Amino acid sequence: MWFSFWRSRERFSLDEFRFLTDQLMKVQVVNEVNKDFVIEALRSIAELITYGDQHDVAYFEFFMEKQVMGEFVRILRISRTVIVSLQLLQTMSIVIQNLKNEHSIYYMFSNEHINHLITYSFDFRNEELLSYYISFLRAISGKLNKNTISLLVKTHNEEVVSFPLYVEAIRFAFHEESMIRTAVRALTLNVYHVGDEAVNKFVASDPHTGYFSNLVKFFREQCINLDKLVNASKCIGSDTSGSILSSVDEIEDNLYYFSDVISAGIPDIGRLITDLILKVLIFPSILPSLRMEVVKDSDTGIGTATSLYLLCCILRIVKIKDLANIVAAVLLCDIETFVPRSEAKLNGFMVNHDMSHENQDSENSGLRSDSDSQSLRVLIPNISNSLNNHPEDDSSQSDHRSTYPALREALLSYITTGDDVQVSGSLSMLATLLQTKELEESMLDALGILPQRKQQKKLLLAALVGEGSAEEQLFSSENMVKDGIGSEMDCYFQKLKEKYGLLCVCKEVTVTPRRQRFEVLDALVSLFCRSNISAETLWDGGWLLRQLLPYSKADFRSHHLELLKDTFHNCTSCILDETKGTWPDLLIMVLCDEWRKCKRTIEASSPRKDPKSMLLPAHKFLSEEVASGESSFAAGERLFEIVKVFVLLHQLHIFSEGKLLPDQPPIHPTVDVMETSRAKRAGIDSLGPKQSAELSLVGAVPCRIAFERGKERHFHFLAITIGTSGWLILADELPVRPSFGVVRVVAPLGGCNPRIDEKHMRWLHLRIRPSSFPCTDGAKHTAHPKVKSKALVDGRWTLAFRDEDSCKAAFSMIVEELKLLSSEVERRIKPMLVIERTIDTSTK
């Protein structure tokens, strides 16, 4: 039979289609003998159906007439080899994917053959078979619409009671292979976006809601695994950056999937996902870790940095109004609200956050609020009472309490006393809240981060509608809002109590935005005065301050201005030290570059730093690396760090004065080279020395140096300075022109650290750093510090002179030129080193 398969016929013809179908119908069993024919027949039929769908309807009419779909199912039943099942699934996938004719698609789905293939008991221990099966299911989902989906479901009394495609697919939703998980999620999204009400009701009913419960639990496990990687990265010698980034990508993919599911517009599922994220992840695992004294559970707990990152991602990606506002509301709750049961007993109620894995039935029942199994006592801080203990004078504004009653204040405590990661996480959290459009303005107001422009708009609208107090507040320098907490906030506090089992005790609560804003401002000013925080993180704080207070001097108190001024003066001392350091010739260029970058950063519409950066292993803080024998690379990194902080503080000064930031820093222009300088006497122009150029050797000192073992060379040594650049020159004397020479070797003067050898007083040791820093972008040059530091290696010169006097003369020449270089750099940056400020004593 199968030998006739190979006879010559036109490949794409009805005769070929008819022949293949007839031969396939004659097959009674599929075994090792005839499997090749069956496989080739299935492949050829797929090609013919696809060809006919696009060129000739007679092909599909024959397909329907001979009920070829039924033959496919029969072949599957009589097959004894896995390879035939593989080919059949591939054939069906190809046919379904390539069908364009709606009539053809409708026929394919209009009988039970598709559902039979979906529910057939394949041996999924074969991974390749599973992959083909999932591709088959996904191909079907790609053709779903309101007409075709009804052909794949069974209904009773107009309600869907069976949907094999969906039910079978979600069985593999948590498969270890990521490609299978991705395909299943794509299938479910295709189902949700059809918009069939009966199907939506089916997927949002028990027991199918267990899929979403398990999905959020799976997500929680991924979050816990990410936290373990973050903790492992703190170990010495551990490089987990790649693993952390991969884990972050998976977590963000999950969140985007949640967002896509919600965008399908199935209200019950949107509410379900919100409840699950809050009850399974945020309440039991994330919020408790925001306490500074928290002791993390090694099995289910999540660290502070990871928790802050997760909150930022959830708010940024999963755009649900209820979710965003509930998260904001709980930030105003007492910290002890979320203490695990093992740590505290609050007001007679034991806190129970047992969220271990259960079966789907228990998961569904777990969504109900049960005061016996999960009761929390929430104490909303009495802000009006605390205001009496926190008067509006400057001294009390800067006096942070040692114990913070609310999670919001824990975030502020991280900013004032936390490490770099905690500061970065808290700033990212506040920035995310600030940019979350789903948040009510009353929430931002209560948190103290309502941007001033929005507050002015709010007061203006109130004044226009005739509220007398609003007009007074609008034109008041203090802009103090006296109205109580809004109805929106009441609504969300009530949800915390009724829907999530959080028994809120709401005292008389009034929100005083001015006080709340000053708490945030206090924390930010305190941050700018800290010396153990990276410049990149300080820039993030500058962006947040710029968002809250755009060009408003009135919002800065006198003690704020004094603190910023003192910190600026301290940083000025560090800048002056750099004029005498390793890279004085680079300082002005770095100042100009970082000025522009800092201005762009704090004036940008959104923070430039991705929240996931807080999870990556931090580059060792530069002050810890400084030593007497530091490399030029370490010195260069320190220069960038100091300049970044200096530039930020200078721009904050301008900002606090209510002025616009200039595009360029205030720096004096260059001046002409003095006629008496060594560079002029040597005949070197303003561009500096060039290889093979002639120069005068007036004042040059003869010396010897060996660049290779056993190959000593004679040169004339000269050190020169032109403006803010300096060079060390080794020149060959010209035989035909005495006192003139040719430049052979040029090296930077800065950072040469001249030293006369103690045992050989005719030897002068010099460190030769590279002529330029490998990267002038601080964000890039700190990304891979190990690679960069290996690429930047300092050289060493040992010059031998005729006698000790010659050696001392060369040493003095270098010291003199270094002083000239330092003085010129200091002269040019002098306008940046002094700030003038008039303190308004009325604000004290």
Buried (B, 14 or more C-beta within 10 A) or exposed (E): EBEEBEEEEEEBBBEBBEBBBEBBBEBEEBEEEBBEBBBBBBBBBBBBBBBBBEEBEEBBBBBBEBBBBBBBBBBBEEBEBBBBBBBBBBBBBBBBBBBEEEEBBBBBBBBBBBBBBBBBEBEBEBEEBBBBBBBBBBBBBEBBBEEBBBBBBEBEEEEBEBBBBBBBBBEBBBBEEEEBBBBBBBBBBBBBBBEBEBBBEBBBEEEBBBBBBBBBBBBBEBBBBBBBBBBBBEEEEEEBBEBBBBBBEBBBBBBBBBBBBBEBEBEEBBBBBBBBBBBBBBBBBBBBBBBBEBEBBEEBBBBBBBBBBBBBBBBBBBBBBBBBBBBBBBBBBBBBBBBBBEBEEBEEBEBBBEBEEBEBEEBBEBBEBEEEEBBBBBBBBBBBEBBEEBEBEBEEBBEBEEEBBBBBBBBBBBBBBBBBBBBBBBBBBBBBBBBBEBBBBBBBBBBBBBBBEEBEEBBEEBBEEEBEEBBEBBEEEEBEBEBBBBEBBBEBBEBBBEBBBBBBEBEEBBBBBBBBBBBBBBBBBBBBBBEEBBBBBBBBBBBBBBBBBEBBBEBBBBBBBBBBBEBBEEBBEBBBEBBBBBBBBBBBBBBBBBBEBBBEBBBEEEBBBBBBBBBBBBBEBBEEBEEEEBBBBBBBBBBBBBBBBBBBBBBBBBBBBBEEBEEEBBBEEBEEBEEEBBBBBBEBEEEBBEEEBBBBBEBBBBBBBEEEEEEEBEBBBBBBBBBBBBBBBBBBBBEEEEEBBBBBBBBBBBBBBBEBEEEEBBBBBBBBBBEBBBBBEBBEBBBBBEEBBEEBEBEEBBBBBEEEEBBBBBBEBBEEBBEBBBBBBBBBBEEBBEBEEEEEEEBE
